[in-house]
Amino acid sequence: MTDGAALRRTPLYEAHRAAGGRMVAFAGWEMPVQYAGLVEEHLAVRTRVGLFDVSHMGEVLIEGPRALEAVQRLITNDARRLAVGQGLYTPMCNPAGGVIDDLTLFRTADQEYLLIVNAGTHANDLSWIQEHAAPAVVRDLSDGVALLALQGPMAEAVLSAASGTGLAALPPFHRLEGVHVGGVPVAVTRTGYTGEDGFEIASRWDAAPRVWEALTEAGRPHGLVPVGLGARDTLRLEAGMMLYGQDIDETTSPLEAPLAWTVKFDKEEFIGRPALEQQRREGVARRLVGFEADGRAIPRHGCAIFVAGERAGTVTSGTFSPSLRRPIGMGYVPRGTSAPGVGLQIEVRGAPVPARVVKLPFYRRAQGPTEDPTER
Amino acid sequence: MFPTDRRYSRDHEWAQKENGRVRIGITSFAAERLSDVVFVELPKAGAEVRAGQAFGAIESVKAASDLYAPVSGSVVEINQAVVERPETINQDPHGEAWMVVIAMSVPEEWNHLLDAEAYEALVGAEQT
């Protein structure tokens, strides 16, 4: 299952093995898929706090006097409003309006923007960005930057304890430098991929084990557990977040996905704008919707969706929701059958499973900082 | 590590002989790999199964996997309790969470199955 030879390892590989992590191949990396068990890890993040290694993700810096201009050309969201230390979530589109990647972006200095990109798209993103950012300067920092995610209702308490820095006042999608964890300087952002409050913590590559250890130690009284890719996927799906390569890709547009809020037509030109304007004018033919299924058979990626006996689309993501205790998923269906309540039949192992369109997200936490209150 | 009172398939099912009938389940290795089983789909009593072919499916939160028959024959009994409480597959895969009992139609297929020692070696090779 795992071909170790060609795979890269993060600086936390040994820590994962020591914590009982089962390592699998993911986007060219050897990553932990689970430790104690997927559901246990999932519920720990929902009720307490979990620690993830996301060092496989890429970090690309765009800098120079014309950095903002380059960023604005590359993304569909609007970076002009960002003060230093603020960030946003955005697709990066091709000229046809297809999504090259979805990423978070932070303004890290007056003329400097940091993009956090998916591991699987990193190489492709980098060449696309280099091609279109000139005359701004592009630097790939990925080999030198490790990234951890600390997620869950106790994340703030754990990170504040580990860093000796009060983080209650750090708003969502804001970034704070000059924090120290385990004696290591880190940059902290209030972001995540779970639907819970939480932080992503960047450090120097080789110092990451000290950060991991300090967070694990500070998290002990709060029941912190390490969390693998398995629970990362169920957590983000419950939160209605997109998985690049599955829910969105170069053949899908942000207007078909529930990402219209990330496309800002009131800003200057950007790559993909004419195609997206046309889609907006004419209306999209299909939409990515959430569904809940009956029974226990789980519609998964690739399963065919039918409406009234007619093939309507395909499941992009599907799982058993540990929070809702039922099968949930997402898939593209024709716009006319995309309203909540529409009945679907999804083929699982040759048999139709009844399902219905529901509003995203499947899970929303009770209170606390949201993803980005100015945008949703 | 694995009980010696039964044999094993390379697809991670166990088979226990009882008077020409064979009780079948998945191994603790398979159960641990799947993690968090939430659903089991079993054939109806009377169904014919063939060695090496899928006779049912098992869903964990993470993935769906087929269940492969270690021997050919007809299904004479199914474990309704495991259908109702699939989590027992993670709790007691070699005992309470048996899946079906098969009346063998090709008795010599039994000899193709692995003993506990050979199965343990197979699993050792697959472990990362």
Interface residues (C-beta under 8 A of the other chain):
Chain A: M1 T2 G4 R22 M23 V33 Q34 G37 L38 V39 H42 G230 T234 R296 A297 I298 R300 T319 F320 P322 V348 R349
Chain B: S35 D36 V38 F39 E41 A57 E59 S60 V61 K62 A63 A64 P86 E126 T128
